[in-house]
Amino acid sequence: MAKRRLTIQQRNRIKAIQEKRRQRLDQRANQALSGAAEQPEQEGVVIIRHGATLGIDDGSGRIYRCQTRQNIGHPVCGDRVIWQQVDEDSGVVTALQPRESVLSRPDYSGRHKPLAANISQLVVVLAPKPEPSGYLLDQYLVTAETIKIPPLIAINKIDLLTEETESAFIDQFETYSRIGYPIINISAKREHGLDTLIDHLKDETSILLGQSGVGKSSLINALLPEHDIETGRLSEATGLGRHTTSAATCYNLPQGGKLIDSPGVRSFRLTDLSREELEQGFAEFRPYIGQCRFHNCTHGHEPDCAIQGAVEQGEITRLRLENFLRLSKAS
């Protein structure tokens, strides 16, 4: 069915409504700011956001409910900010600190929507069931390469496999190990089954990625034994109530490090990339980039293609090339 087009009048009405909302939000922020005029500026971290409401950690574990000024950008979970206290429980964010990294996804209008900031590790979770998708895994890895964040591949629910099937299952990912991606086997049900993952999470700000059913929620509950208590504390501090379970949230791990739980990654899609950016996202392609006969080679059917030659020599797997070609058509 063809998408219904809005009339000029309808578009203008939508713009007017959005502008009124922006003005109301900015008015609330300005009112809060006037009440904070005598208060010193502080540094803080956004640990949760829903709409215009932010939960700010002041560095001591105390959470403040804050408004944000419209002209500073769009703070997200993990952002470092400058804020001022208004009263015992609330404040206003006045500036956004530079980001070291940002994970985004395209919204339905094609614009990039930030999900989380200042992440230092992407943990891609796979499991025997549902069956892993190499195409989806490659999207996650391309994203990690593009935003320059080290990825970790974690194979969960390893307890579902027998000794024989475990070996065969893990062998599927030998390609990624040869490229240089670390792979660990974990199980939330086995004793000490998460020790390796915990070691990798220490001193990092990590986010879990993976298709539905791979056990991300179980991992979060295992890594955060007081998850429900912490969620309740955030709900009370920010006044967000049930929204705390549907918004990206940054938790401090008991063993060290931070973990961002973002429901937005459940429907993760790769952001639009140029062919050159997509090439760079496949790490094993890099030694061969620029060596093709044609400068605009698509690596699909052209003669004297260096990437195709590397596939024939066994330096690049055909499946990875096929996924690259599929992603290039989707971009």
C-alpha distance (Angstrom), angle and dihedral (degrees) to the residues before:
residue distance angle dihedral
M1 . . .
A2 3.81 . .
K3 3.77 116.0 .
R4 3.80 110.7 -104.8
R5 3.80 112.3 -117.2
L6 3.77 120.9 -135.6
T7 3.78 119.4 -124.8
I8 3.81 120.3 -120.6
Q9 3.79 88.8 -107.3
Q10 3.81 91.8 52.9
R11 3.81 92.1 47.7
N12 3.80 91.2 50.1
R13 3.80 90.8 48.9
I14 3.83 90.9 52.0
K15 3.82 91.0 48.8
A16 3.79 90.6 50.3
I17 3.81 92.3 50.6
Q18 3.82 91.6 48.3
E19 3.80 91.5 48.7
K20 3.82 91.3 51.5
R21 3.79 89.7 51.1
R22 3.80 91.0 50.1
Q23 3.79 90.9 49.3
R24 3.81 92.1 50.2
L25 3.81 91.4 49.4
D26 3.80 92.1 48.1
Q27 3.80 90.6 46.8
R28 3.81 91.0 54.2
A29 3.80 90.7 47.4
N30 3.83 91.7 48.9
Q31 3.80 91.0 49.3
A32 3.79 90.0 50.8
L33 3.79 90.4 46.4
S34 3.80 92.1 53.1
G35 3.79 88.0 55.7
A36 3.82 90.1 50.8
A37 3.80 96.1 49.5
E38 3.81 93.8 110.4
Q39 3.79 95.2 43.6
P40 3.83 122.0 96.5
E41 3.79 119.7 -112.8
Q42 3.79 115.5 -105.6
E43 3.77 137.8 -169.5
G44 3.79 119.3 -118.4
V45 3.78 144.3 159.0
V46 3.81 127.1 -119.3
I47 3.77 106.0 -124.3
I48 3.80 96.9 170.9
R49 3.80 138.5 8.8
H50 3.77 132.3 -170.0
G51 3.79 117.4 171.6
A52 3.80 108.0 -47.5
T53 3.81 93.9 -21.2
L54 3.80 119.0 99.0
G55 3.78 130.3 -170.9
I56 3.81 106.9 -143.5
D57 3.80 123.7 -164.2
D58 3.82 108.7 -148.7
G59 3.81 92.3 -153.8
S60 3.79 96.4 -97.1
G61 3.80 95.8 73.8
R62 3.82 94.1 -96.1
I63 3.81 112.6 132.8
Y64 3.81 123.2 -146.3
R65 3.79 127.8 -167.8
C66 3.80 106.7 -128.9
Q67 3.78 140.5 -176.5
T68 3.79 120.0 -145.1
R69 3.79 131.8 -141.0
Q70 3.78 114.0 -115.9
N71 3.80 95.9 -131.5
I72 3.81 97.3 61.3
G73 3.80 96.9 70.9
H74 3.79 130.4 -112.2
P75 3.83 112.5 -46.1
V76 3.81 114.4 -155.8
C77 3.78 137.2 -176.0
G78 3.81 110.0 -58.1
D79 3.81 95.8 24.6
R80 3.79 119.1 136.3
V81 3.79 110.9 -134.7
I82 3.81 144.7 176.0
W83 3.80 112.9 -122.6
Q84 3.79 142.3 166.8
Q85 3.77 127.6 -139.8
V86 3.82 117.2 -119.0
D87 3.80 101.2 -179.1
E88 3.78 139.7 -22.7
D89 3.81 94.7 -59.9
S90 3.81 108.8 18.9
G91 3.77 145.3 51.8
V92 3.78 145.7 159.6
V93 3.81 129.6 -103.6
T94 3.80 111.8 -130.9
A95 3.81 104.5 174.4
L96 3.78 141.5 19.7
Q97 3.81 117.7 -135.7
P98 3.84 120.0 -135.0
R99 3.81 112.8 -83.0
E100 3.78 123.8 -125.8
S101 3.81 90.3 -158.9
V102 3.79 140.5 -9.4
L103 3.80 131.4 -159.7
S104 3.81 112.7 -147.9
R105 3.76 139.0 171.7
P106 3.80 130.0 -164.6
D107 3.78 116.0 -100.8
Y108 3.79 122.2 -142.2
S109 3.81 91.2 -83.3
G110 3.81 91.4 54.5
R111 3.82 95.7 -108.5
H112 3.79 119.6 132.7
K113 3.80 111.9 -105.3
P114 3.83 115.2 -163.2
L115 3.81 113.8 -131.5
A116 3.80 102.9 178.5
A117 3.80 138.9 -8.1
N118 3.80 139.7 -145.6
I119 3.81 93.5 23.6
S120 3.80 114.9 163.1
Q121 3.84 99.2 -173.0
L122 3.81 137.8 31.4
V123 3.81 112.8 -153.1
V124 3.80 110.7 -159.0
V125 3.80 108.7 -159.4
L126 3.83 119.4 -153.3
A127 3.81 130.5 174.3
P128 3.82 139.2 -176.3
K129 3.80 87.4 -109.6
P130 2.96 122.8 68.8
E131 3.80 89.7 34.6
P132 3.81 110.0 -109.2
S133 3.79 118.1 -103.4
G134 3.80 112.1 -139.9
Y135 3.80 89.0 -164.3
L136 3.82 92.2 56.5
L137 3.81 91.6 43.2
D138 3.79 90.0 53.8
Q139 3.82 90.1 51.1
Y140 3.80 89.8 55.2
L141 3.81 92.1 47.2
V142 3.81 92.8 47.7
T143 3.80 88.1 51.8
A144 3.80 90.9 51.0
E145 3.82 91.1 49.6
T146 3.81 92.5 45.9
I147 3.81 95.7 52.3
K148 3.81 90.6 36.0
I149 3.80 98.0 -121.4
P150 3.84 118.6 140.9
P151 3.82 112.1 -114.9
L152 3.79 127.8 -144.0
I153 3.82 121.4 -159.7
A154 3.81 110.9 -146.2
I155 3.81 117.6 -170.6
N156 3.80 104.8 -153.6
K157 3.83 132.5 -167.9
I158 3.79 90.2 35.6
D159 3.82 86.7 154.7
L160 3.83 88.6 73.9
L161 3.81 90.3 69.9
T162 3.78 130.8 77.7
E163 3.78 120.2 -130.4
E164 3.82 90.7 -97.0
T165 3.82 97.9 44.6
E166 3.83 91.8 43.3
S167 3.80 91.3 62.5
A168 3.82 93.0 47.7
F169 3.79 92.1 46.9
I170 3.80 94.6 50.3
D171 3.81 91.3 47.5
Q172 3.82 88.0 67.3
F173 3.79 88.7 73.0
E174 3.81 98.8 48.3
T175 3.82 88.5 106.6
Y176 3.79 91.0 62.9
S177 3.78 92.3 46.6
R178 3.83 89.9 53.4
I179 3.81 90.4 50.9
G180 3.81 87.6 55.9
Y181 3.79 104.7 -101.5
P182 3.84 113.6 140.4
I183 3.82 114.0 -122.8
I184 3.81 125.7 -165.8
N185 3.81 131.9 -177.6
I186 3.79 116.3 -136.8
S187 3.80 142.2 172.1
A188 3.79 127.1 -171.2
K189 3.83 88.2 -157.0
R190 3.80 99.7 53.9
E191 3.78 122.3 82.8
H192 3.80 108.3 -100.3
G193 3.81 86.8 0.4
L194 3.82 92.0 137.9
D195 3.80 99.4 44.2
T196 3.81 93.5 101.4
L197 3.80 92.1 48.8
I198 3.80 91.5 48.2
D199 3.82 89.5 53.3
H200 3.80 90.1 53.6
L201 3.82 92.6 47.7
K202 3.81 95.9 52.5
D203 3.81 114.0 112.4
E204 3.83 91.1 1.2
T205 3.79 134.4 105.9
S206 3.80 101.3 -134.4
I207 3.78 136.9 -178.7
L208 3.81 125.7 -160.8
L209 3.81 118.4 -129.9
G210 3.78 127.3 -177.0
Q211 3.76 145.1 115.0
S212 3.79 121.1 -77.7
G213 3.80 114.5 -76.8
V214 3.82 99.6 28.0
G215 3.80 91.4 111.4
K216 3.81 104.5 -102.5
S217 3.81 92.5 143.3
S218 3.82 91.5 49.3
L219 3.80 90.0 50.4
I220 3.79 92.1 50.3
N221 3.81 91.0 49.7
A222 3.81 90.8 48.6
L223 3.80 93.2 47.2
L224 3.81 92.3 44.5
P225 3.83 107.4 42.6
E226 3.83 90.5 179.0
H227 3.81 94.1 45.6
D228 3.82 94.4 128.2
I229 3.80 91.9 47.2
E230 3.81 91.4 48.9
T231 3.81 91.3 48.0
G232 3.81 89.4 52.1
R233 3.80 90.9 49.7
L234 3.80 91.3 51.9
S235 3.79 91.3 46.7
E236 3.81 91.3 53.2
A237 3.81 94.7 43.7
T238 3.80 97.1 47.0
G239 3.80 100.2 32.2
L240 3.80 89.4 -131.1
G241 3.81 94.8 125.2
R242 3.80 112.6 -179.0
H243 3.82 90.6 4.2
T244 3.81 89.3 77.7
T245 3.81 88.1 75.5
S246 3.82 93.8 52.8
A247 3.81 100.9 42.5
A248 3.80 129.1 80.2
T249 3.81 106.9 -94.4
C250 3.80 132.7 -170.5
Y251 3.82 116.4 -143.9
N252 3.80 130.5 -171.0
L253 3.80 109.9 -125.2
P254 3.83 115.6 -132.8
Q255 3.81 90.9 -132.1
G256 3.82 93.2 48.4
G257 3.78 134.7 -81.0
K258 3.80 131.8 63.0
L259 3.79 130.3 -89.4
I260 3.81 123.9 -157.0
D261 3.78 115.4 -153.2
S262 3.80 107.3 -161.4
P263 3.82 120.6 177.8
G264 3.81 86.5 -166.1
V265 3.80 92.2 75.3
R266 3.81 91.0 63.7
S267 3.81 88.2 81.3
F268 3.78 94.5 34.0
R269 3.79 118.0 167.9
L270 3.79 128.9 -179.0
T271 3.80 114.9 -104.7
D272 3.81 117.7 -119.1
L273 3.81 110.6 -79.9
S274 3.78 133.4 -177.6
R275 3.81 117.9 -119.2
E276 3.81 89.3 -105.0
E277 3.82 92.1 52.1
L278 3.79 90.8 47.2
E279 3.83 90.9 51.1
Q280 3.80 90.0 53.5
G281 3.80 88.8 50.3
F282 3.83 90.1 66.0
A283 3.80 100.0 70.4
E284 3.81 96.5 -161.7
F285 3.84 91.0 54.6
R286 3.79 93.5 64.1
P287 3.86 99.5 85.2
Y288 3.82 88.8 55.7
I289 3.81 100.9 42.5
G290 3.80 111.1 116.8
Q291 3.81 93.7 18.9
C292 3.81 97.1 95.0
R293 3.80 119.9 109.3
F294 3.82 91.4 -117.3
H295 3.80 121.1 49.4
N296 3.81 91.2 -142.5
C297 3.80 94.8 46.0
T298 3.80 112.4 156.0
H299 3.85 91.4 -159.3
G300 3.78 88.6 -126.7
H301 3.81 111.3 96.5
E302 3.82 109.1 -17.9
P303 3.84 120.2 121.3
D304 3.81 120.1 -110.3
C305 3.80 92.9 20.9
A306 3.81 109.6 169.2
I307 3.82 92.6 -153.4
Q308 3.81 92.4 51.7
G309 3.80 88.3 47.3
A310 3.81 90.4 53.2
V311 3.82 89.1 51.9
E312 3.82 90.4 53.2
Q313 3.82 89.5 49.5
G314 3.81 91.1 50.9
E315 3.81 94.1 -115.1
I316 3.83 92.2 116.2
T317 3.80 123.5 32.0
R318 3.79 117.9 -121.2
L319 3.80 90.9 -129.6
R320 3.80 91.7 58.9
L321 3.80 90.4 49.7
E322 3.80 90.5 48.9
N323 3.79 90.1 51.8
F324 3.80 90.1 49.0
L325 3.81 91.2 52.3
R326 3.80 91.0 47.2
L327 3.80 91.2 50.7
S328 3.83 91.6 46.9
K329 3.80 90.2 57.2
A330 3.80 90.9 48.1
S331 3.83 93.6 50.7
